[in-house]
Amino acid sequence: MDVARQAGVSPSTVSRILNGTAKVSEDKRLAVLAAIDKMKFAPNQMAQGLKKGRSMTIGIVVQDISSPFFDETLRGVDDGLKGTGYASVIVSGHWNAEEEADRIRLLLARKVDGIILLSGRMSDQTVLGFSSQRPIVSTGRALQTRNALGFKLDNESGAYMAVHHLIELGHRRIAFISGPANNIDAAERLAGYTRALNEAHIELDNDLIVEGNYHEASGMLAMNRLFDTHQQFTAVFAANDLSAYGARLALYRKGIRVPDDISLVGFDDLPGSSYTTPPLTTIRQPLYDIGRIATQALLRIINGEEARGEVPPLELIVRETTRRVR
């Protein structure tokens, strides 16, 4: 070993110093540190991990690998892992609880040191059961145990902010393109939409609510259904940005101007929402921050530290797709 030779000590002494287990004289310790600095030596983190019984891999369960929503969160995860020696193994649960559980079992069989679960359909109890085998940090749920932590954003409040913004601009006929009925986030966003209308004493009209599935095509189809049933409205709140993109295309094809004729608000603030025509008013989810903070929290748990972490709140981002009713 070059470092050992340079410092004039045995390779085992260098190894023990790097692992923090050496009981050697101060002169030897300083000699090893000087040799490391002189030779620009970086210890093999994988080898050190194996000595500690770790695989130096993190399992990540996403729901839709093709979605820009998860892309932005994964970017935060990747930055959170930089310089740690850890690599990620990414699998997809496809919004199916059984498939999510199968993917977690696969990751456990590969001896990952911990798992990040990005949203999903599994019950909290199932997640907690898996956390007895490996630490888990999950988004979209509230968990706080020694081996599991959850980050849950206030979807109801975010939807309320979106609709309240439209009401402040004078809109009273506000259509809503919702998410899937069996999705918890979608139910919470519907609750926020309803609360904003109730507080403004605007009667809820179920004919203005059309269910989508969080994809662009469903946003376009939902908007077309509103037109086909001859609904009258001056604004649309879409439960996510992708649905808003589809709705915007349907409006364009009908020759309806945004925001001159109809105002439009999304939810997520995906990177592309700043570049739509016109740029989309939306509710910003701190997607990158969620990924980065979830990763840091998981690494703390793996290292035997307290499971903790806090993500920024949701925020209304006003751009150019909303305007006051004339």
N, C-alpha and C positions, 0 to 999 in steps of 0.2 A: 504494500500500500504506500503510495507516494507521500501522503500526509504523514504517516507514521515514520517513514524514513527521514523526511524533512525535520520532524520534531524530535527525532531520536528516541521514540518510544515504540512499544509493540502495537500491532494493528488492533489487538483486543482492547488496549487502553484507549485508543482513539474511539473505538466503537462505544465503550462504556461512557466516555465523556459526551459523545453526541447524544446518547440515550439518557443522559442525566443520572447515570447509576454509578459513576466512577468515584472512588475515594482515593484520590491521588494528591500529590503535593501541588501547591499552587504554582510552582515553577513548571511542572509538567503540563498542567492545564493551560497556562499561558503560552507555552511552547506550541501546543496543539492548536490553539486558537490563532496564533500568529502564522502557523503553517497553512491553516485553512484560508486565512485572509490573503496570504501571499499567492497561493495557488488557485484562488477563486473557486474553491471546492464547494460543491453543493451535495449534501448527503442524498442518497437514493431514498426518496420518501416511500416508494413502494416496498423496498426491502425493510425499512423501519416499520412500516405498517404490518408486514407479514410477521415480524418478530413480536408484535403486540397482538397478533391474532386477528388482524383486520385485512380486508380485501382491498381497501382504499377505493371502493366504488359506492356510488349512491344510485339507488333506483328511483326513477321518476315515472309516475303514471299520469299521462295526459289523457284527454278524452277525444281529441280530434287533432291529429298531427298536422293536418292541412290548414287549420284555423289560424289566422293572424292574432287572434286573442291569446292562444297558447304560445305562439311564436314570441310575443313580447315578454310573457312571463318566463319562458325558457331562457331568454336573453339575460334576465335578471339572475336566474339560477346559475347560468354559465359564469357570469361575472362574480357571483358569490363563491364559486369554487376555485377561481383563479388563485394560484399561489398556494393552494392547500395540499396539492398532491393527489386530490381526489378526481376521479373520472366518473362520468354519468352513464347510466344505462337507461334508455328511454323506451317505454312501451305504451300502448294505447288501450284504454278501456272502452272506447266507443259508446260512452253513456249507458253502459250495461253493467248492473251490479255484479252479476255472476262473472262476466268477463274481467271486470276490475279485480275481483277476488282471485281469479285464476292467474292474472298477471302478477299480482303480489306474491302468490305462492311461487311463481317462476323466479321472481327476484330473490325471494328468500332462499330458494334452492341454489342460486348463484352466489349466496353468501354476501350480499350487499351489506354494508354497515348501517344503512338507514334508508328510509323511503320518503319521498315527497309525493303526496297525492294531490293533484291539481283538480279540484272539484270532484264530481262523480255522484253516483247513485247509491253507493253502499251506505248502510246504516252506521250511525256512530258506534253502536255496540260491536259491529263487525270490525271497524277500524281499530277500536280499542283492543279487540281480541288479537289482531295481528301485531299491535304494538307491544304485546307481551313477548314477542320474539325479536323484534327489531324496532328501534325508535322510528316514529312516524310523525311528520309534520304535514298537515292537510290544510288546503284552502276551502272556503265555502262552508265551514262548520266551526262551531265553538267547542274546543276541547282544551283541557288543561289537566294533564296528569304528569307523573314523573317521566314517562316514556312517550307521551303524545302531546302535541300542541296543535291547535286549530286557529286559523285566521278567518273570521267571518266579517264581510263588509255589510254595511247597512243598505241593502238594496231598496228597501221601502222608502228610506229617506232620500235616496238618489232619485227614484222615480217621482217622489213628491216635489223635489227641486225642479225637475224638468217640466212638470205640468204646471207648477206654480209660476214658473217663468213665462209660460204661454198665457196663463190667466192674467198676469200682470200686464201683458201686451194687449189685453182686451179680448182674447179668444175665449169663446164659451162653448163652441162646438168642436171638441178635440177628439179626434179618432185615436185609437190605441191599437197598434200591432203588437200583440203579446208574444211571449215565449210559449213553449209547450206546457200544457196544463199540468203535467206530472212533474214539472221542474220546480224545485223550491224557490230558486232565484226568480223565476217567472211569476210565481204566486206572490212573492213579496213586492215585485214591481207593479203588479196589478193592484195590490193593496195601497201602494203609494199614489198611484193614479187616482184611485177611488177617494183616498183621504183628501187630496188636493181639491177635487171637485166638491166634495162634501163641505169643506171649510169655506169654499167660495159660494156655497148654496146653489151649485149647478147640479141639476138632476142627472143622475147616471143613466145613460142610454146604452143598453147592451148591444144595440145594433151598430154602434160605433166601435165595438171591440171585436177584432178579428184575430184568431189565433195563428201564429206563425211557428217556425221551428228554429229561429236564430240564424238562418242562412239567407243569402241574398235572394234566391228564387222565391222563398216564402214571403219575403217582404214585397216583392213585385206582385205575387198572386194575391196577397192580402189587400193591397191597394186596389187591384182590379176588382176584387169582390165588393169593396166599398163603392166603387163606381157602378158596378152591375146592379147593385141594390138601391142605387140613386140616393145615397146618403149625402146629407149636406154638412160640410165641416170646413173650417178655416185653418186647422192645424192638425198635425199628426205627431204623436209620440211613438217612436219605435223602440221596442224593448232592448234592442242592441244595435250597434252601428251597421253590422252586416245587413240586418233587416231594413235599416234606413237607406242603405245603398240601393237595395232592390226597389224600395218605395220611390226613391228619387228617379230611377229609370222609368217606372210606370208613369210618374207624373210628366216626365219629359216626353214620353211617347204620346201622351194625351194633349200635349201643347200647354200644360199648366206650369206656370212659372213659380220657382221657389227663390225667395219668399214672397214675391209680389202677390201671388194668388193664394198660396198655401204655405204656412210655416212648417218646418220639419225639425224634430229633435231626436237624437239617438242616445245611446248609452254604451259607454266603454272608453271612448276616445282612442280608437285604434290609430296607429301611426298614419294611415292613409286618410283619416278624416280631416286632416288639415289641408288636403290636396284635392278634395272633391270639388265639383263645380255646382254651386258655390261651396266654400268650406263649411263643414257641418258643425252646427251647435250640438253639444252633447254633454253627457255626464262622464267626467274622467274617473276611471278606475286606475289606481296606481299599479298597473300590471307589472311593470319592470320591478318596482319596489317590492311587490309581493313576492316575486321569485327570489330576489336577492335576500330579503329578510327571512323568508322561509328557509333558505339554504343555511344562512348563518345560525338560525335557531336550531336546525337539525344537527349541525356540527357541534354546537354547544352540548346538546343532549348526548351525542356520541362520546364526547370527552368528559362526561360525567358532571356537567354543569347544569345549572337551572334552565328549564325550558321556558324561554320568554321571547318576546318580540312584539313590536307594534307597528302597524302600517298606517300611512297617512289616510285621512278621510276622503270620501268622494267629494267631487267638486264640479260645479256647473261651469262649462267652458262655452261662452257665448261667441259665436262666429257670425256667419252671414246667411244662415238658412232660416232665421226667425226675424219677424218685424211686427210692429204694432198694427193692429187692425185699423183700416182706414174707414 
